[in-house]
């Protein structure tokens, strides 16, 4: 499902009117009716239910007027609260306001303290509150009146239904103004907006429902938007099939270069995740001093020791050994727990520059690339990097908080610049591809904020690469499957969820995708 920026939606709205001849008033009518239908679903029965609609002077207010009128027709007791004088309304919103007036709702303008008191009383008695204050045109901070209205809405016990976006959330970035509306449900119109899925906006949106409002489907499908949601339907199309006569050599041979003394857990988690994600053969290449420990941990993985300069520090001879193993492998995963000594980082860079097989680069291998990102641009093999915001910030000499705040833009920019698939981990994880397309993941939960979860993801993606998927498809399916496994594991509780639990439940997660 495509995601649309505010500007893209504006262009689509214009094309709907000018090219297809569908009036904006019709779209507003459809939008308001969709909001009313959702309100009725929340309340189960609108009859005599008290509904308060807060309406700004833009199109969101117009949508709110249609919703109010529709709900009045269905027997609800509707109060409409205006944040502007009727003279300030224009266009379709003004037309809908005039129509609503003829239906004789209880309606008033927030002009003085007495009006605010009335609004507070109406809100306290409400069964449902509809937020139609601000829409996709919002940027920056809330004005005093809108901030006060949002504060009032947030103080009420009734569920809140936001039209298109919660007021105070920016549509493209998810940046939320101080005091932005906290919605329980958001009915987003025509198509989803990135800000509903990017934090902090995602925390304000509640349950997201997409309402068709009459925009021709061709305008949405043929749009130039390069942002998409990773939904189950999309991820399912990328599941690799396995023939009935398959053997382990046909299911993907994964080499994992990982681990060092004190960090064997990362290597074990990554390797085992590759097994549970369907790899036929997994070989763990690790410094010699870690070999016995990891061999004892892993029954389903072959563990090979590599030449060391000293315990945990790879020697130059390891480069040739790894390359020899790659001749017998389909894919390489490199980095988890491997160590950050200068000698080890040099070995990693040498291996990457000479790699001819698809590779997943994570953790300490990303550290090795800090200051050397030109290697990514020069590599000839398919490659995926899986940084969290702090690792990405080091790669681009930036700030982790800024990377996190602009994760969609940052991931997209450097995927194109480095011609590398970028998996920017976090909430939500972004997968950006070298052709400029960026995907937002829809699975996962806060319980997955635990050590080793990223190592599991690396193993999953490597396994999918080994099963023949392209780098982009492996990354998209990998992050979705990883999050889905985390969601299934969280059914018994989010706090205390472990990375190992995510790996163990991967077969169930995949089966769930296949069956639904």
N, C-alpha and C positions, 0 to 999 in steps of 0.2 A: 504494500500500500504506500503510495507516494505521500510525502510530506510537502506542504506548500508554505512558503514565506508569505508575509503580508503583501509584498509587492506582486508576487506571483498570483495570489488570490485576487488582487485588484485587477490585474490584467485579464484573468479569466472572467471575472464579473463583467468587465467592459466588453469582452468578446461575446459573452452570452447575450448582452443587450444589442450590440451593434451588428454582429455577424449572424446571430440566430433570431434576432428580433424579439427576444423574451424580455419583458419589462422588469426592471428592478423591483417594482411593486409586487409582482408575482413571486419573485424569489423571497422577498420579505414575508409574504403571506405564508409561503411554504415553510420558511424557517420558524416563524412564530408557532405555526401549527405543530411542527415537530417538537418544539420546546413544550407546548401544552400536552402533547401525547406523553412525553417523558414525565412531566409533572403528574399526570393522571396515573401513570404506571407506578411512580414512587408512592403516591397516596392510595393506590388501589381503587379508590372511588372518590371523585371530586365533590360529590354532593355535600353541600353545606360545609366543606372544608375551607379554612381561612388561608388564603394565599396572598402574600405581599410581593409586589413587583417593584423593584427599584429601577428607574429608567433614566439614562443619560440622554443627551440631545442628538446622539449619532444614530447610526443604523441599528446598534444593539438595543437602543431604546425603542426604535421602531419595531424590532423583533419582539421586544417585551410587550408592546401595545397589542400586537396580534395575539400573543400568548394569553394576555389578560382577557381580551375579548372572547377568545375561544373557550377559556376556562369559565367565564361568566355564562356562556351558552350551555356549559355542561353542569351548571348548578353550583359552582364554587362561589364563595364570598371573597371577592377580589378587592384589594386595596392597591392603588397605583400611586407611587411616590415619585415626584419629578425632581430632578436635580437642576432644572433650568426652567425659565419662563417659557410659556407656549410660543411667544414671539421669537424665541431663539431657535426653535425647531425649523427644519426646512426639508424640502424634497420628499422622499417616500416616508420618512419618519413623521413629518408633519401631516401628511395625508392619513397615515394610520392613527395618529393622535386625534385628528378630527373625527374619524370613524368611531374610535373608542368613546369619545365624549358622548356620542349619540346613544351609546349603550348604557349611559348613566352609571358608571362605576363610582366607587368612593375614591376620589383622587384629590391630591393636594400637592402644593409645591413647598419645598423646604426653604422657607424665607426667614423664619425667626425661631426663637427658642421654643415657642409654643408648638410650632410645626415639628421640631425635632422631638419634643415630648410625645406628640401624637404618633410619630414614626416609631418611637421606642415601644409604646403601648401596642401598636399594631403588630410589631415584630414579636413581642413577647406572647401574643395570643395566636400567632401564626402556626399553621401546620406545615407550611413550606414557604421558603423565601426564594425569589427568582432575582438573580443578579444580571441586570441589563444596563449597567452603568457605562462600561467602557469595553471596546473591542480591540481589533487588530491594529488600530491606529495609535494605541498607547505606547509611550516611551517615557523613561525617566521616573519621576516621582509623582505621587498623587497630589493634586491641589488640596487645600484645606477642606473644602466641602466634600470632595470625593473621599478623602482620607477619613473624614468623620463618618460618612455613610458606610464605608468599608468596615470601620471599627464597630459600628452598630451591628452590621450584618454578622460579623465574626463573634459578637457577644451573645447572639441568639441561640436558643436551644433547638429551633427547627432546622431541618436539613436545608442545605443551600444548593440550588441548581443554577449554574453559571451558563450564560449564553455565549457560545463560541470560545471564550477564554475567561477565567476568573479576572475580574477587574484589578488592574495593577500588575498583571503578568505580561511581559513582552513576548510577542508571538514568535519571534525568530530565535531568541536566545534563551528563553526561560528565566531571564532576570526578573525578579519580583521586587516591586517597590515596597518600602516599609509599610506594613499594615495592609498589604494586598489581601483581597478576599480569599478565604479558605472555603472552597466548594466541596460538597460531597459528591456531586455529579456535574460534569461539564458536557453539554451538548455542543459539539463543535460542528460547524456548518460546512457542508459540501465535502470537506476533506480535513484531515488532521494537520495541526501546525506543530513545528518542532518544539516550541516553548512549552507545550503540554507534556512533553516527555523528558525535557532537559531540566535538571535541578537548578534553582529551587522551585521553578514553575510546576514541576511534576508533583511536588508536595502540596500544591494549592489546588490541583485539578480534580482530585478524587477519581471516581470512575469516569472514564472517557467514552462517550458515545458519539459516533459520526452519523449525522443526519443528512440524507439526500434532500436537496431543496430545489431541484429542477435544472441544475446546470448540466448541459449535455455531457455525457460521459466521455465523448471524444476529446473535449477540451481538457479534461483531467488526464486521460491516458496519453495524449500526445503532447502534454506540457513538457517544457524543457527542465522541469525540476529534477535535480540530481540527488535529492534526499529521499530515503525510503525507510519505512518501518520493517524490521525483521519480524514478520508474523509467522504463525505456524504454517499457514498455507504456503508462504514463500520458502521457509526452511525445508518443508517436506519435499518440495520439488528437487532439492539438492541431495537427498539421502542416497548414498551409493547402494546399488543393488548387489546381491551376492548370488551367484549361480548355484544350482543344486549340487554340481560336481566340483565345487571350489575346494582348494586345499590351502594350507597356510601361506604358501608362497605366492598365491594369487590375491591374498587379503591385505597385502601391504607389509613391506619390510622396513621397519623404522629403526634408525640409529639415534640414540639420545646421548649427547655429550654433556655430562652434568655431574655434580657432586664433588665434594672435597671433605676432609676431616672436619667434623662439626656441622656440616651442611648436607649430610647424606639424605635427610628427609625429603628435601626438595627434589633430588634425583629420583628417589623411590616413588614419590607421588606422581611425577611427570611420566615415568616409565610405565607405572601400573595403570595410569589413566589411558595411556595409548593402547594398552591391552584391552581395557574395558570398553574403549571406544571402537574396537573392532579390528585393530591391527593383527595381522597373522603372525608376525615375528617381531619381537622388540629386543634390540641389543643395546645395553647401557655401556657406554665408554666412559670410564671414570679414572681419576688418578689412582695409581697402583695402591696407595695407602688406604684407599676407600673401598677397594674391590671386595675384600672378605666381608666387611660389614654389610655392603649392599647385596652381595650374593646371599647372605643369610636372611635378608629382608624380603627378597623377591624370588618366588618360586617359578613364576611364569616368564621371567626375563633372563636372557643371557647377559652376564656381567663380565666385561673385559677390562683389565687394568692397562693404563697408559704410562709411558715413561715420565718420570718426575725428576726435577732438579733437586727438590727436597719435598718432604711430605706435603701434599696438597698443591704443589706448584708444578705445573706442567713443563716438561722439557721440550726443546725444539723437535726432538725425534717423534713426539706425539703427533705432529702434523702429518707425517707420512703414514703412521698407523691409522689415523682417522680416515685419511683419503683411501687407504686400502679397504677399510670397512665400508666406506661409502660406495665402492664399486659393487658391493654385494647388497646394497640397501636402495630403497626407493626415495627416502626422505631423511633429512637430518633435523633434529631439534637440539638446540644448543643454548646453554646458559644457566639453568637452575642450579644454584649452589656450587657453581664451578670454581668460584674464587676470583679475587680482584687484584692479585699480584701483577706486577708489570709483565713478568714472564708469561703468565697465563693469558693476559690480555693480548700479548703479541701473538701467541699461538692461535688464539681465537680469530684475530684479524687475518692471519695467514690462511687459516682454514676457510674463512668466508670468501676471501678473494679468489681462492682456487676451487670453490665449490661448484659442482656441475649438477647437483640434485636439488630439488625444492628444499627450502630450509625455513624453519621457524626460529626466530631469534628473540630470546627473552632474558630477563634478569641480568646476570653478570656479563652475558654477551652484549647486552645493550650498554653496559658500563664500558666495555672494551671499545665500543663504537663512538663514545663521547669524544668529540674533537676529531673524529674520523668518519663522519657521515658520508663523505664522498665515496667511501667503499660501497655503500648501498647503491648509489647511482651507477657504479661501474660493474656491479655484479651481473652476470649473464643468466643466472638461474632464477626461477620464481622464488620470491622471498616474502616473508611475513614478519613484521616486528610486533611485539605485544607489550608495549610499555604501559605502566600506570602514569598518572600525571607528573609525578616527581621525576620519573625516568625520562619522560618525554621532554620535560623542561630542561634536563641536563643535555639531552641531545641537541636541542635548538638554542641552548644558552638563554633560556627564558625563566619565567616564574611559574611554579607549580599551580598556584591559585588561579593565575590567568589562563593557563592551559585548561584547567578544569572548567572555568567559566566560559571558555570559548572552544570547548572540546570538538564540536562539529566542524568549525572553521579550521582549527589547528590540524586536526587529523586529515581533513581534505587537502589542505595546502601541501603538507609534506608527503602525502601519498603520491601526489602528482609530481612534486619536485624530485623525490627520490625514486619514483617509479617502483614503489614498494607498497604492498598492502599493509596498512597501519591499523592495528587493533588497539585502540586507546581504551584501556580498561577503566571501569568505574560505573557510576550510576547516571545514565545508562552507558553501557559499552558502545563505542562507535567503531564501525568497520568502514574504513575509507580505502578506495581502490585507485590504481594509477590513472584510470580514465575519468576521475573526478566525481564518481558516485560515492555517496556516503550513506551508511545504514545505521539506524538506531535500534538497539536490541530491546525487546519487550519482555524478556524473562529475567529471572534473578530476584534476589531480595537481600536485605541488609544482613541477614545471618551469614551470608557468604563473605562478609568482611572478616576473614580469618586466614591465618598463615597457611600457605600452601595452595590456596584456591587458584591463584594464577599459574602455579606449576601444573595443576590439573588441566587448566585450559590449554596450555602449551602442548601437553600430551594428546589431548583430544584433537586439536587442529592438525598435529603431525600425523595422527592415525588416519584422519580423513584425507589428507594429502596422499598418504600411502595407498589409500583405496581408490586413487585416480581422480580425485576432485581437483579443479583448478585452485590456485591460491585464494582467489576471491571467494569462491564457493565454499572452500574448506573453512575459511575464516567466518563467513556468515553463518553456516550451519554449526560450526564449532561453538561460537558464542551463544547461539540460541540453545543448543543442546546442553551446554554447560549451565546456563541459567535455569533451564527446565529441570535438570537434575537437582540443582540447588533448591528449586521450589518444591519438588517432590520430597526431598530430604527434610525440608523445613516443616512438613506436615506434622512432625513429632516435636517441633520447637525450633525457633530460629536461633536463639541464644544457646551457644554450645555446639552448634553445627560444626562439623569438621570437614576439612578438604577430603579426607578419606571416605567420608559418607557420600560426598558428591560422586567420587569415582565408582563406588559400589553400586550406585543406583543408575548409572549411565545406561545399562541395557534396558532397564524399565522405562527410562525416559525415551529412548529410541523407539521401543515398542509402542509406547503411548502415541508418539508422532505417527507411526505407521498405521495405527488402528483408527485414529480420529480423522 
